[in-house]
């Protein structure tokens, strides 16, 4: 699990991308969950990173999930219809 906190913006999204892709590339990683419980803001660059990591996971036959979504991040993922691409339950927990 990767626990993320704070704001994910154009300034911080490259670091998030590196972190998630490195974790996903680890040989013992079959599934990765990004815990976004403590993330209070995301912009579209964060969405691009999450989609890139999801695509990479699919190409590696691994799973990438989101957990703990709430507030603005959840709203943005729902209104863009991106949330449905991730395996997440109604309570914001990875299923």
DSSP file (Angstrom, degrees, kcal/mol; ACC not computed):
  #  RESIDUE AA STRUCTURE BP1 BP2  ACC     N-H-->O    O-->H-N    N-H-->O    O-->H-N    TCO  KAPPA ALPHA  PHI   PSI    X-CA   Y-CA   Z-CA
    1    1 A X              0   0    0      0, 0.0     2,-0.6     0, 0.0    33,-0.2   0.000 360.0 360.0 360.0 140.8    0.0    0.0    0.0
    2    2 A X  E     -a   34   0A   0     31,-2.9    33,-2.7     2,-0.0     2,-0.6  -0.955 360.0-152.7-111.7 115.9    1.1    3.5   -0.8
    3    3 A X  E     -a   35   0A   0     -2,-0.6     2,-0.3    31,-0.2    33,-0.2  -0.799  16.1-171.6 -92.1 120.5   -0.2    6.1    1.7
    4    4 A X  E     +     0   0A   0     31,-2.5    34,-0.7    -2,-0.6     2,-0.3  -0.846   5.2 178.7-112.5 145.3   -0.5    9.5    0.1
    5    5 A X  E     +a   38   0A   0     -2,-0.3    34,-0.3     2,-0.1     2,-0.3  -0.970  38.7  18.9-144.1 161.7   -1.2   12.8    1.9
    6    6 A X  E    S-a   39   0A   0     32,-2.5    34,-1.7    -2,-0.3    35,-0.9  -0.588  99.6 -22.8  89.3-144.5   -1.7   16.5    1.2
    7    7 A X  E     -a   41   0A   0     -2,-0.3     2,-0.6    32,-0.2    35,-0.2  -0.872  47.7-151.6-109.8 138.6   -2.3   18.0   -2.2
    8    8 A X  E     +a   42   0A   0     33,-2.8    35,-1.5    -2,-0.4    38,-0.3  -0.939  36.5 147.8-111.6 112.0   -1.5   16.4   -5.5
    9    9 A X    >>  -     0   0    0     -2,-0.6     4,-2.9    33,-0.2     3,-0.5  -0.678  66.3 -78.7-131.1-177.8   -0.9   19.1   -8.1
   10   10 A X  T 34 S+     0   0    0      1,-0.2     4,-0.4    -2,-0.2    -2,-0.0   0.787 129.5  53.5 -56.4 -28.0    1.2   19.6  -11.2
   11   11 A X  T 34 S+     0   0    0      1,-0.1    -1,-0.2     2,-0.1     4,-0.2   0.841 119.7  29.1 -77.3 -34.1    4.2   20.3   -8.9
   12   12 A X  T X> S+     0   0    0     -3,-0.5     4,-1.8     1,-0.1     3,-0.6   0.621  97.2  85.2-102.9 -15.4    3.9   17.1   -6.9
   13   13 A X  H 3X S+     0   0    0     -4,-2.9     4,-2.7     1,-0.2     5,-0.2   0.822  83.8  59.4 -63.2 -32.0    2.4   14.7   -9.4
   14   14 A X  H 3> S+     0   0    0     -4,-0.4     4,-2.2     1,-0.2    -1,-0.2   0.905 107.3  47.8 -61.7 -37.6    5.8   13.7  -10.9
   15   15 A X  H <> S+     0   0    0     -3,-0.6     4,-2.5    -4,-0.2    -2,-0.2   0.899 111.7  49.8 -67.1 -39.9    7.0   12.5   -7.5
   16   16 A X  H  X S+     0   0    0     -4,-1.8     4,-2.8     2,-0.2     5,-0.3   0.918 109.5  52.1 -63.0 -43.3    3.8   10.5   -7.1
   17   17 A X  H  X S+     0   0    0     -4,-2.7     4,-2.6     1,-0.2     5,-0.3   0.938 111.0  47.1 -57.4 -49.0    4.2    9.0  -10.5
   18   18 A X  H  X S+     0   0    0     -4,-2.2     4,-2.3     1,-0.2     5,-0.2   0.931 113.2  48.9 -59.8 -47.7    7.7    7.9   -9.7
   19   19 A X  H  X S+     0   0    0     -4,-2.5     4,-2.2     1,-0.2    -2,-0.2   0.940 114.9  42.9 -58.4 -50.8    6.7    6.4   -6.3
   20   20 A X  H  X S+     0   0    0     -4,-2.8     4,-2.5     1,-0.2    -1,-0.2   0.906 114.9  48.3 -68.0 -41.9    3.7    4.5   -7.6
   21   21 A X  H  X S+     0   0    0     -4,-2.6     4,-1.7    -5,-0.3    -1,-0.2   0.873 111.8  50.5 -67.8 -35.4    5.5    3.1  -10.7
   22   22 A X  H  X S+     0   0    0     -4,-2.3     4,-0.7    -5,-0.3    -2,-0.2   0.930 112.2  46.8 -65.7 -44.5    8.5    2.0   -8.7
   23   23 A X  H >< S+     0   0    0     -4,-2.2     3,-1.0    -5,-0.2    -2,-0.2   0.921 112.2  50.6 -62.1 -43.1    6.3    0.2   -6.2
   24   24 A X  H 3< S+     0   0    0     -4,-2.5    -1,-0.2     1,-0.2    -2,-0.2   0.834 106.1  56.2 -64.4 -33.0    4.3   -1.4   -9.0
   25   25 A X  H 3< S+     0   0    0     -4,-1.7    -1,-0.2    -5,-0.2    -2,-0.2   0.603  78.7 113.6 -77.1 -11.9    7.6   -2.6  -10.6
   26   26 A X  S X< S-     0   0    0     -3,-1.0     3,-1.9    -4,-0.7    -3,-0.0  -0.407  72.9-130.1 -63.1 134.2    8.7   -4.5   -7.5
   27   27 A X  T 3  S+     0   0    0      1,-0.3    -1,-0.1    -2,-0.1    -3,-0.0   0.809 105.5  50.9 -58.0 -32.4    8.8   -8.2   -8.3
   28   28 A X  T 3  S+     0   0    0      2,-0.0     2,-0.8     1,-0.0    -1,-0.3   0.423  86.8 101.6 -88.0   3.7    6.8   -9.1   -5.1
   29   29 A X    <   +     0   0    0     -3,-1.9     3,-0.1     1,-0.2    -1,-0.0  -0.793  30.9 156.6 -91.5 112.2    4.1   -6.6   -5.8
   30   30 A X  S    S+     0   0    0     -2,-0.8    33,-1.8     1,-0.4     2,-0.3   0.673  73.4  18.8 -99.9 -25.9    1.0   -8.2   -7.2
   31   31 A X  E     - b   0  63A   0     31,-0.2     2,-0.4     2,-0.0    -1,-0.4  -0.996  64.6-163.3-148.2 138.6   -1.4   -5.5   -6.2
   32   32 A X  E     - b   0  64A   0     31,-2.7    33,-2.7    -2,-0.3     2,-0.5  -0.991   2.2-165.8-128.7 130.0   -1.0   -1.9   -5.2
   33   33 A X  E     - b   0  65A   0     -2,-0.4   -31,-2.9    31,-0.2     2,-0.8  -0.961  11.7-148.9-113.7 128.9   -3.5    0.3   -3.4
   34   34 A X  E     -ab   2  66A   0     31,-2.7    33,-2.5    -2,-0.5     2,-0.9  -0.871  14.1-149.7 -94.1 111.6   -3.0    4.0   -3.2
   35   35 A X  E     +ab   3  67A   0    -33,-2.7   -31,-2.5    -2,-0.8     3,-0.3  -0.742  21.7 173.8 -85.2 109.5   -4.5    5.2    0.1
   36   36 A X  E >   +     0   0A   0     31,-3.4     3,-1.9    -2,-0.9    34,-0.3   0.109  38.4 119.3-104.0  19.7   -5.8    8.7   -0.5
   37   37 A X  E 3  S+     0   0A   0      1,-0.3    -1,-0.2    30,-0.1   -32,-0.1   0.868  81.6  40.8 -52.9 -41.2   -7.5    9.1    2.8
   38   38 A X  E 3  S+a    5   0A   0    -34,-0.7   -32,-2.5    -3,-0.3     2,-0.6   0.140  88.7 107.4 -99.9  19.6   -5.4   12.1    3.7
   39   39 A X  E <   +a    6   0A   0     -3,-1.9    31,-0.3   -34,-0.3    34,-0.3  -0.876  39.0 175.5 -96.8 122.1   -5.4   13.7    0.3
   40   40 A X  E     +     0   0A   0    -34,-1.7    32,-0.4    -2,-0.6     2,-0.3   0.547  62.7  26.2-104.8  -8.0   -7.5   16.8    0.3
   41   41 A X  E     +a    7   0A   0    -35,-0.9   -33,-2.8    31,-0.1     2,-0.3  -0.973  54.6 175.4-156.1 138.1   -7.0   18.1   -3.2
   42   42 A X  E     -a    8   0A   0     -2,-0.3     2,-0.2   -35,-0.2   -33,-0.2  -0.985  11.3-158.7-136.1 149.9   -6.1   16.8   -6.7
   43   43 A X    >>  -     0   0    0    -35,-1.5     4,-1.2    -2,-0.3     3,-1.0  -0.577  45.9 -83.8-113.4-174.5   -5.8   18.5  -10.0
   44   44 A X  H 3> S+     0   0    0      1,-0.3     4,-2.1     2,-0.2     5,-0.1   0.750 124.4  65.0 -67.0 -22.1   -5.9   16.9  -13.5
   45   45 A X  H 3> S+     0   0    0      1,-0.2     4,-1.9     2,-0.2    -1,-0.3   0.869 100.3  52.7 -66.4 -33.4   -2.3   16.1  -13.4
   46   46 A X  H <> S+     0   0    0     -3,-1.0     4,-2.6   -38,-0.3    -2,-0.2   0.899 107.0  51.9 -65.7 -40.5   -3.0   13.7  -10.5
   47   47 A X  H  X S+     0   0    0     -4,-1.2     4,-2.4     1,-0.2     5,-0.2   0.912 108.0  52.0 -61.6 -41.7   -5.7   12.0  -12.6
   48   48 A X  H  X S+     0   0    0     -4,-2.1     4,-2.2     2,-0.2    -1,-0.2   0.907 110.4  48.2 -61.2 -42.1   -3.2   11.6  -15.5
   49   49 A X  H  X S+     0   0    0     -4,-1.9     4,-2.6     2,-0.2     5,-0.2   0.938 111.0  49.8 -64.0 -47.1   -0.8    9.9  -13.1
   50   50 A X  H  X S+     0   0    0     -4,-2.6     4,-2.2     1,-0.2    -2,-0.2   0.897 112.6  47.5 -61.1 -40.3   -3.4    7.6  -11.6
   51   51 A X  H  X S+     0   0    0     -4,-2.4     4,-2.4     2,-0.2    -1,-0.2   0.888 111.0  51.4 -67.7 -38.6   -4.5    6.6  -15.1
   52   52 A X  H  X S+     0   0    0     -4,-2.2     4,-2.4    -5,-0.2    -2,-0.2   0.915 111.7  46.8 -63.5 -42.7   -0.9    6.0  -16.2
   53   53 A X  H  X S+     0   0    0     -4,-2.6     4,-2.7     2,-0.2    -2,-0.2   0.894 111.0  52.4 -67.3 -39.3   -0.3    3.8  -13.2
   54   54 A X  H  X S+     0   0    0     -4,-2.2     4,-2.2    -5,-0.2    -2,-0.2   0.919 111.2  47.0 -60.8 -43.9   -3.5    1.9  -13.8
   55   55 A X  H  X S+     0   0    0     -4,-2.4     4,-2.4     2,-0.2    -2,-0.2   0.912 112.2  49.9 -64.4 -42.9   -2.5    1.2  -17.4
   56   56 A X  H  X S+     0   0    0     -4,-2.4     4,-1.6     2,-0.2    -2,-0.2   0.912 109.7  51.2 -62.1 -43.0    1.0    0.1  -16.3
   57   57 A X  H  <>S+     0   0    0     -4,-2.7     5,-3.2     1,-0.2     4,-0.3   0.921 109.7  50.2 -60.1 -44.3   -0.5   -2.2  -13.8
   58   58 A X  H ><5S+     0   0    0     -4,-2.2     3,-1.4     1,-0.2    -2,-0.2   0.919 109.4  50.7 -60.5 -44.0   -2.8   -3.7  -16.5
   59   59 A X  H 3<5S+     0   0    0     -4,-2.4    -1,-0.2     1,-0.3    -2,-0.2   0.782 112.7  46.8 -65.2 -26.9    0.2   -4.2  -18.8
   60   60 A X  T 3<5S-     0   0    0     -4,-1.6    -1,-0.3    -3,-0.2    -2,-0.2   0.338 115.1-116.0 -94.1   5.4    2.1   -6.0  -16.0
   61   61 A X  T < 5S+     0   0    0     -3,-1.4     2,-0.3    -4,-0.3    -3,-0.2   0.895  76.6 123.8  57.1  42.6   -0.9   -8.2  -15.1
   62   62 A X      < -     0   0    0     -5,-3.2     2,-0.4    -6,-0.1    -1,-0.2  -0.762  60.8-112.6-122.8 170.8   -1.1   -6.5  -11.7
   63   63 A X  E     -b   31   0A   0    -33,-1.8   -31,-2.7    -2,-0.3     2,-0.4  -0.861  20.9-170.6-109.1 142.4   -3.9   -4.6   -9.8
   64   64 A X  E     +b   32   0A   0     -2,-0.4    23,-0.5   -33,-0.2     2,-0.3  -0.990  16.1 174.6-129.6 124.3   -3.9   -1.0   -8.9
   65   65 A X  E     -b   33   0A   0    -33,-2.7   -31,-2.7    -2,-0.4     2,-0.4  -0.828  24.2-135.2-127.0 162.6   -6.7    0.3   -6.6
   66   66 A X  E     -b   34   0A   0     21,-0.3     2,-0.3    -2,-0.3   -31,-0.2  -0.938  23.9-178.4-115.6 142.2   -7.7    3.5   -4.9
   67   67 A X  E     +b   35   0A   0    -33,-2.5   -31,-3.4    -2,-0.4    26,-0.3  -0.966  55.5  24.7-136.6 155.7   -8.8    3.6   -1.3
   68   68 A X        +     0   0    0     24,-4.1   -29,-0.2    -2,-0.3    25,-0.2   0.683  69.7 169.9  72.4  20.1  -10.0    6.3    1.1
   69   69 A X        +     0   0    0     23,-0.8     2,-0.3     4,-0.1    -1,-0.2  -0.432   8.8 147.3 -68.4 135.6  -11.3    8.7   -1.5
   70   70 A X    >>  +     0   0    0    -31,-0.3     4,-1.1   -34,-0.3     3,-0.7  -0.966  42.5   2.8-156.1 167.4  -13.3   11.6    0.0
   71   71 A X  H 3> S-     0   0    0     -2,-0.3     4,-2.4     1,-0.2     5,-0.2  -0.132 121.2  -3.7  56.8-139.8  -14.1   15.2   -0.6
   72   72 A X  H 3> S+     0   0    0    -32,-0.4     4,-2.7     1,-0.2     5,-0.2   0.878 132.7  53.9 -58.1 -45.0  -12.7   17.0   -3.7
   73   73 A X  H <> S+     0   0    0     -3,-0.7     4,-2.2   -34,-0.3    -1,-0.2   0.930 112.0  45.5 -58.2 -43.5  -10.6   14.0   -5.0
   74   74 A X  H  X S+     0   0    0     -4,-1.1     4,-2.5     2,-0.2     5,-0.2   0.932 112.4  51.6 -62.8 -45.6  -13.6   11.7   -5.0
   75   75 A X  H  X S+     0   0    0     -4,-2.4     4,-2.9     1,-0.2     5,-0.2   0.922 110.6  47.8 -57.5 -46.9  -15.8   14.4   -6.6
   76   76 A X  H  X S+     0   0    0     -4,-2.7     4,-1.5     1,-0.2     6,-0.3   0.910 113.3  47.1 -64.0 -42.7  -13.3   14.9   -9.4
   77   77 A X  H  <>S+     0   0    0     -4,-2.2     6,-2.2    -5,-0.2     5,-1.5   0.860 115.4  46.6 -67.9 -34.5  -12.9   11.2  -10.1
   78   78 A X  H ><5S+     0   0    0     -4,-2.5     3,-1.3    -5,-0.2    -2,-0.2   0.937 111.7  48.5 -71.8 -46.9  -16.6   10.7  -10.1
   79   79 A X  H 3<5S+     0   0    0     -4,-2.9    -2,-0.2     1,-0.3    -1,-0.2   0.772 113.2  47.7 -69.0 -24.6  -17.5   13.6  -12.3
   80   80 A X  T 3<5S-     0   0    0     -4,-1.5    -1,-0.3    -5,-0.2    -2,-0.2   0.446 109.0-126.0 -90.6  -0.7  -14.9   12.7  -14.9
   81   81 A X  T < 5S+     0   0    0     -3,-1.3    -3,-0.2    -4,-0.2     4,-0.1   0.709  78.7 119.0  62.4  22.5  -16.1    9.0  -14.8
   82   82 A X    > < +     0   0    0     -5,-1.5     3,-1.9    -6,-0.3     4,-0.4   0.787  56.8  70.8 -83.9 -30.2  -12.6    7.9  -14.0
   83   83 A X  G >  S+     0   0    0     -6,-2.2     3,-1.8     1,-0.3    -1,-0.2   0.858  88.1  63.7 -56.8 -37.1  -13.5    6.4  -10.6
   84   84 A X  G 3  S+     0   0    0     -7,-0.3    -1,-0.3     1,-0.3    -2,-0.1   0.680  92.5  64.6 -64.5 -16.1  -15.4    3.5  -12.3
   85   85 A X  G <  S+     0   0    0     -3,-1.9     2,-0.3    -4,-0.1    -1,-0.3   0.699  95.6  71.0 -76.8 -19.1  -12.1    2.3  -13.9
   86   86 A X  S <  S-     0   0    0     -3,-1.8     2,-1.3    -4,-0.4   -21,-0.1  -0.698  91.0-115.1-100.6 151.0  -10.7    1.6  -10.5
   87   87 A X        +     0   0    0    -23,-0.5     8,-1.0    -2,-0.3     2,-0.4  -0.706  62.2 138.8 -85.5  95.1  -11.8   -1.3   -8.2
   88   88 A X  B     -C   94   0B   0     -2,-1.3     6,-0.2     6,-0.2   -21,-0.1  -0.999  43.9-131.9-142.3 140.2  -13.2    0.7   -5.3
   89   89 A X    >   -     0   0    0      4,-3.1     3,-1.9    -2,-0.4     6,-0.0  -0.311  36.5 -94.8 -89.0 176.6  -16.3    0.2   -3.2
   90   90 A X  T 3  S+     0   0    0      1,-0.3    -1,-0.1     2,-0.1    -2,-0.0   0.707 121.4  59.0 -64.3 -21.5  -19.0    2.7   -2.2
   91   91 A X  T 3  S-     0   0    0      2,-0.2    -1,-0.3     1,-0.0     3,-0.1   0.381 119.7-104.7 -89.6   4.1  -17.3    3.5    1.1
   92   92 A X  S <  S+     0   0    0     -3,-1.9   -24,-4.1     1,-0.3   -23,-0.8   0.599  81.4 127.2  85.3  10.4  -14.1    4.6   -0.6
   93   93 A X        -     0   0    0    -26,-0.3    -4,-3.1   -25,-0.2    -1,-0.3  -0.794  68.8-104.6-102.5 144.3  -12.2    1.4    0.3
   94   94 A X  B      C   88   0B   0     -2,-0.4    -6,-0.2    -6,-0.2   -27,-0.1  -0.450 360.0 360.0 -63.9 133.3  -10.4   -0.7   -2.2
   95   95 A X              0   0    0     -8,-1.0    -1,-0.2    -2,-0.2    -7,-0.1   0.445 360.0 360.0 -88.4 360.0  -12.4   -3.8   -2.9
